[in-house]
Amino acid sequence: KIRLGMVSQVPLDYMHLVCLGVTKRLLQFWVKGRANIRLKEVDLISESFVNMKKSITVTPPRTHTQTREVDNWKATEFRQFLLYSGPILLLNRLPNIYYEHFVSLSVALRILIDSELCFKLNKYAESLLVWFVKFYGDLYGEEFLSYNVHNLIHLAADVKELGSLDKFSAFKFENFMQEIKHKLQNSGNYLQQFVNRLREEMCLSVTYENSKKYPIIFYCKNNVQIVDYIQFDGFTISKSKYDNCILLHNGMYGIVNDITVIDNNCELCINRFSKSEPFFSLPCDSRKHGIAIIDLKEIQKVTISVKSIKRKCIMFDYSKYKYVFLPLLHSD
């Protein structure tokens, strides 16, 4: 008898289960499913989707395929839709119950991917996934209650045992395929080439990521007095557009205008936003997960320490003078 729990000890990979499985199926319903759930503005959504890509510096290695070509999307594109673009693009475009159903999946996955919240709010994430599965058949048809959908209820238990979803997902292996390709030449003997490159790397003296002390300050090549960007563990911050949106430890948001170093102390001049409102209120106040609508007219110019930065954000247009801020969860 094998002492192996096939459910409890074999973790689920959310890249295949959620991104290539459930999220892909939902998009297929919305693009070419029944008339009552089919999106009416697919081409407009596709255009907005492509424009959103410009707001995210950490993006898939290719541009988005059109929404109508959802069958050809890669896992990273489904992940971006689920965690970032989807809740914004589908607002007021899906019937409310379908939108709330999708957002419950998005919020649950954001919790389980977050290295801190995945333990603190594990039970809540599990309850959202149970609710999602419970009503999936009512909304889309009992015949579509697949193995992928059912297994969503086990994700929280895997996270409790192994840590955040990215600790045991297949994304890092997919990303490493590009590194493998760069090590090979078109001269045959690919396995031998790869083994030789690995041996060469093992002989090199390298600085491993775990030994780095963040944040690391990088100066401009042409002027060592000017800070180019700051490297944190998993993200970078600079004055450049789309790299300058931040969430502070006090829960407030800001946009970086300047970075200075005085007596070895790094400080940032920012526009800090004094007011925020929730982007959605169901299944919870979105601000609990760092997602908020910001009014660009309500700003305070302040100077903060680099230690005040909690996370990098991405910023999407919402309306005139208003933007949606979402914490960035990925560095790949």
GUBA-670394 format. One record per residue (C-alpha): residue number from 1; residue in one letter; x, y, z. Coordinates in steps of 0.5 Angstrom, whole numbers, plus 2048, in hexadecimal, padded with zeros to 3 digits. Layout:
GUBA-670394
REC   seq   type    xx    yy    zz
REC   NUM      A     X     Y     Z
...
This chain:
GUBA-670394
REC   seq   type    xx    yy    zz
REC     1      K   800   800   800
REC     2      I   803   807   7FE
REC     3      R   803   80C   804
REC     4      L   801   811   7FF
REC     5      G   7FA   816   800
REC     6      M   7F8   817   7F8
REC     7      V   7F4   81D   7FA
REC     8      S   7F8   820   800
REC     9      Q   7FF   81E   7FE
REC    10      V   7FF   81F   7F6
REC    11      P   7FE   827   7F6
REC    12      L   7FA   82A   7F0
REC    13      D   7FD   82F   7EB
REC    14      Y   7F9   835   7EA
REC    15      M   7FD   837   7E3
REC    16      H   7F9   831   7E0
REC    17      L   7F3   830   7E5
REC    18      V   7F1   837   7E5
REC    19      C   7F4   83B   7E0
REC    20      L   7F4   836   7DA
REC    21      G   7EE   833   7DD
REC    22      V   7E9   837   7E0
REC    23      T   7EA   83E   7DE
REC    24      K   7EB   83B   7D7
REC    25      R   7E4   838   7D7
REC    26      L   7E1   83E   7DA
REC    27      L   7E4   842   7D4
REC    28      Q   7E1   83D   7CF
REC    29      F   7DA   83E   7D2
REC    30      W   7DA   846   7D2
REC    31      V   7DD   846   7CB
REC    32      K   7D9   840   7C7
REC    33      G   7D4   83E   7CC
REC    34      R   7CD   83F   7CD
REC    35      A   7CA   845   7CB
REC    36      N   7C8   847   7D3
REC    37      I   7CF   847   7D5
REC    38      R   7D3   849   7CF
REC    39      L   7D7   84F   7CF
REC    40      K   7D4   854   7CA
REC    41      E   7DA   859   7C9
REC    42      V   7E0   853   7C8
REC    43      D   7E3   858   7C3
REC    44      L   7E3   85E   7C8
REC    45      I   7E6   859   7CD
REC    46      S   7EB   857   7C9
REC    47      E   7EE   85E   7C8
REC    48      S   7ED   860   7CF
REC    49      F   7F1   859   7D1
REC    50      V   7F7   85B   7CC
REC    51      N   7F7   862   7CF
REC    52      M   7F7   85F   7D6
REC    53      K   7FE   85B   7D4
REC    54      K   801   862   7D4
REC    55      S   800   863   7DB
REC    56      I   803   85D   7DD
REC    57      T   80B   85D   7DD
REC    58      V   80B   856   7DF
REC    59      T   807   852   7D9
REC    60      P   807   84C   7D5
REC    61      P   80C   84B   7D0
REC    62      R   808   84D   7CA
REC    63      T   802   852   7C9
REC    64      H   7FB   850   7CA
REC    65      T   7F7   84C   7C5
REC    66      Q   7F0   84E   7C4
REC    67      T   7EB   84C   7C9
REC    68      R   7E7   848   7C3
REC    69      E   7ED   844   7C3
REC    70      V   7ED   842   7CA
REC    71      D   7EF   83B   7C8
REC    72      N   7F6   83D   7C6
REC    73      W   7F7   841   7CD
REC    74      K   7FD   83F   7D1
REC    75      A   7FD   83D   7D8
REC    76      T   800   844   7DA
REC    77      E   7FA   848   7D6
REC    78      F   7F5   844   7DA
REC    79      R   7F8   846   7E0
REC    80      Q   7F9   84D   7DF
REC    81      F   7F1   84D   7DD
REC    82      L   7EF   84A   7E3
REC    83      L   7F3   84E   7E8
REC    84      Y   7F4   855   7E5
REC    85      S   7F0   856   7DE
REC    86      G   7EA   852   7DF
REC    87      P   7E7   855   7E5
REC    88      I   7E7   85C   7E2
REC    89      L   7E5   85A   7DB
REC    90      L   7DF   856   7DD
REC    91      L   7DC   85B   7E1
REC    92      N   7D5   85D   7DF
REC    93      R   7D7   859   7D9
REC    94      L   7D4   852   7DC
REC    95      P   7CE   851   7E0
REC    96      N   7CF   853   7E7
REC    97      I   7CF   84C   7EA
REC    98      Y   7D4   849   7E4
REC    99      Y   7D8   84F   7E6
REC   100      E   7D8   84E   7EE
REC   101      H   7D9   846   7EC
REC   102      F   7DF   848   7E8
REC   103      V   7E2   84D   7ED
REC   104      S   7E1   848   7F3
REC   105      L   7E6   843   7EF
REC   106      S   7EB   849   7EE
REC   107      V   7EB   84B   7F5
REC   108      A   7EC   844   7F7
REC   109      L   7F2   843   7F3
REC   110      R   7F5   84A   7F5
REC   111      I   7F5   848   7FC
REC   112      L   7F8   841   7FB
REC   113      I   7FD   844   7F6
REC   114      D   7FF   849   7FC
REC   115      S   805   846   800
REC   116      E   802   84A   806
REC   117      L   7FA   84A   805
REC   118      C   7FA   842   803
REC   119      F   7FB   840   80A
REC   120      K   7F7   846   80E
REC   121      L   7F1   845   809
REC   122      N   7F2   83E   807
REC   123      K   7EB   83C   80A
REC   124      Y   7E8   842   806
REC   125      A   7EB   841   800
REC   126      E   7E8   839   800
REC   127      S   7E1   83C   802
REC   128      L   7E1   840   7FC
REC   129      L   7E3   83A   7F7
REC   130      V   7DE   836   7FA
REC   131      W   7D9   83B   7F9
REC   132      F   7DC   83C   7F2
REC   133      V   7DB   834   7F1
REC   134      K   7D4   834   7F4
REC   135      F   7D1   839   7EF
REC   136      Y   7D5   837   7E9
REC   137      G   7D0   832   7E7
REC   138      D   7CA   836   7E8
REC   139      L   7CD   83C   7E3
REC   140      Y   7D1   838   7DE
REC   141      G   7CE   831   7DE
REC   142      E   7CE   82B   7E2
REC   143      E   7D2   827   7DC
REC   144      F   7D8   82C   7DD
REC   145      L   7D9   82A   7E4
REC   146      S   7E0   827   7E2
REC   147      Y   7E6   824   7E6
REC   148      N   7E9   82B   7E6
REC   149      V   7E3   82F   7E9
REC   150      H   7E3   82A   7EE
REC   151      N   7EA   82A   7F0
REC   152      L   7EA   831   7F2
REC   153      I   7E7   830   7F9
REC   154      H   7EE   82C   7FA
REC   155      L   7F2   832   7F8
REC   156      A   7F2   835   7FF
REC   157      A   7F4   82F   803
REC   158      D   7FA   82E   7FE
REC   159      V   7FC   835   800
REC   160      K   7FC   834   807
REC   161      E   801   82E   806
REC   162      L   805   831   801
REC   163      G   805   838   801
REC   164      S   802   83D   7FC
REC   165      L   800   83A   7F5
REC   166      D   806   83D   7F1
REC   167      K   80B   839   7F6
REC   168      F   808   832   7F2
REC   169      S   805   835   7EC
REC   170      A   808   833   7E5
REC   171      F   809   83A   7E3
REC   172      K   810   83A   7E5
REC   173      F   812   834   7E0
REC   174      E   80E   837   7DB
REC   175      N   812   83D   7DB
REC   176      F   819   839   7DC
REC   177      M   818   837   7D5
REC   178      Q   81A   83D   7D2
REC   179      E   820   83D   7D6
REC   180      I   821   836   7D3
REC   181      K   820   838   7CC
REC   182      H   826   83E   7CD
REC   183      K   82B   839   7CF
REC   184      L   82A   835   7C9
REC   185      Q   82D   836   7C2
REC   186      N   82A   833   7BB
REC   187      S   830   82D   7BA
REC   188      G   82C   827   7BD
REC   189      N   82E   823   7C3
REC   190      Y   829   828   7C7
REC   191      L   82A   823   7CE
REC   192      Q   831   823   7CE
REC   193      Q   831   82B   7CD
REC   194      F   82D   82C   7D2
REC   195      V   831   828   7D7
REC   196      N   837   82B   7D5
REC   197      R   834   832   7D7
REC   198      L   831   830   7DD
REC   199      R   838   82D   7DF
REC   200      E   83B   834   7DD
REC   201      E   836   838   7E1
REC   202      M   838   833   7E7
REC   203      C   83F   835   7E7
REC   204      L   83E   83D   7E7
REC   205      S   83E   841   7ED
REC   206      V   837   844   7EE
REC   207      T   833   848   7F2
REC   208      Y   82C   844   7F4
REC   209      E   826   848   7F5
REC   210      N   825   846   7FC
REC   211      S   82B   849   7FE
REC   212      K   829   850   7FB
REC   213      K   827   855   800
REC   214      Y   821   859   7FE
REC   215      P   820   85F   7FC
REC   216      I   826   860   7F7
REC   217      I   827   867   7F4
REC   218      F   829   867   7ED
REC   219      Y   82C   86E   7EA
REC   220      C   82C   871   7E3
REC   221      K   832   86F   7DF
REC   222      N   833   876   7DC
REC   223      N   832   879   7E3
REC   224      V   834   875   7E9
REC   225      Q   830   87B   7EE
REC   226      I   829   879   7EB
REC   227      V   825   873   7ED
REC   228      D   823   86F   7E7
REC   229      Y   81F   86A   7EB
REC   230      I   81E   866   7F1
REC   231      Q   81E   85E   7F1
REC   232      F   81A   85B   7F6
REC   233      D   819   853   7F7
REC   234      G   814   852   7F1
REC   235      F   813   859   7EE
REC   236      T   816   85F   7EC
REC   237      I   814   867   7EE
REC   238      S   816   86D   7EA
REC   239      K   814   873   7E7
REC   240      S   812   870   7E1
REC   241      K   80A   870   7DF
REC   242      Y   807   869   7E1
REC   243      D   80D   868   7E6
REC   244      N   80C   86D   7EA
REC   245      C   805   86B   7EE
REC   246      I   806   869   7F5
REC   247      L   802   866   7FB
REC   248      L   804   868   802
REC   249      H   804   865   808
REC   250      N   7FF   869   80B
REC   251      G   7FA   867   805
REC   252      M   7FB   86E   801
REC   253      Y   7FD   86E   7FA
REC   254      G   802   873   7F6
REC   255      I   806   874   7F0
REC   256      V   80D   875   7F0
REC   257      N   810   87C   7EE
REC   258      D   817   87C   7F0
REC   259      I   81C   877   7F3
REC   260      T   822   87A   7F7
REC   261      V   827   877   7FC
REC   262      I   82A   87C   801
REC   263      D   82F   879   806
REC   264      N   82D   872   804
REC   265      N   826   873   806
REC   266      C   821   872   800
REC   267      E   81B   876   7FF
REC   268      L   816   877   7FA
REC   269      C   812   87D   7F8
REC   270      I   80B   87B   7F7
REC   271      N   804   87D   7F5
REC   272      R   800   879   7FB
REC   273      F   7F8   878   7FA
REC   274      S   7F4   87A   800
REC   275      K   7EE   877   7FE
REC   276      S   7EC   870   7FB
REC   277      E   7E6   86D   7FA
REC   278      P   7E4   865   7F9
REC   279      F   7E4   863   7F1
REC   280      F   7DF   85D   7F3
REC   281      S   7DC   85C   7FA
REC   282      L   7DA   854   7F9
REC   283      P   7DC   84F   7FB
REC   284      C   7E0   854   7FF
REC   285      D   7E3   85C   7FF
REC   286      S   7E8   85B   7FA
REC   287      R   7EC   860   7FE
REC   288      K   7EE   85A   803
REC   289      H   7F2   857   7FD
REC   290      G   7F5   85E   7FB
REC   291      I   7F0   85F   7F5
REC   292      A   7ED   866   7F5
REC   293      I   7EB   86C   7F1
REC   294      I   7EF   872   7F2
REC   295      D   7EE   879   7F0
REC   296      L   7F4   87C   7ED
REC   297      K   7F1   883   7F0
REC   298      E   7F2   881   7F7
REC   299      I   7F9   881   7F8
REC   300      Q   7FE   883   7FD
REC   301      K   806   884   7FB
REC   302      V   80A   881   800
REC   303      T   811   87E   801
REC   304      I   811   877   804
REC   305      S   816   872   806
REC   306      V   818   86C   801
REC   307      K   816   867   807
REC   308      S   80F   86A   806
REC   309      I   80D   866   800
REC   310      K   809   860   800
REC   311      R   808   85E   7F9
REC   312      K   808   860   7F2
REC   313      C   801   862   7EF
REC   314      I   7FF   862   7E8
REC   315      M   7FA   868   7E6
REC   316      F   7F4   867   7E1
REC   317      D   7EF   86D   7DE
REC   318      Y   7E9   86D   7E2
REC   319      S   7E6   874   7E0
REC   320      K   7E8   87B   7DF
REC   321      Y   7ED   87C   7E5
REC   322      K   7EC   875   7E8
REC   323      Y   7F0   86F   7E7
REC   324      V   7F0   868   7EA
REC   325      F   7F6   866   7EE
REC   326      L   7F7   85E   7EF
REC   327      P   7FD   85B   7F3
REC   328      L   802   857   7EE
REC   329      L   803   850   7F0
REC   330      H   808   84E   7EB
REC   331      S   80F   84F   7E9
REC   332      D   80F   84A   7E3
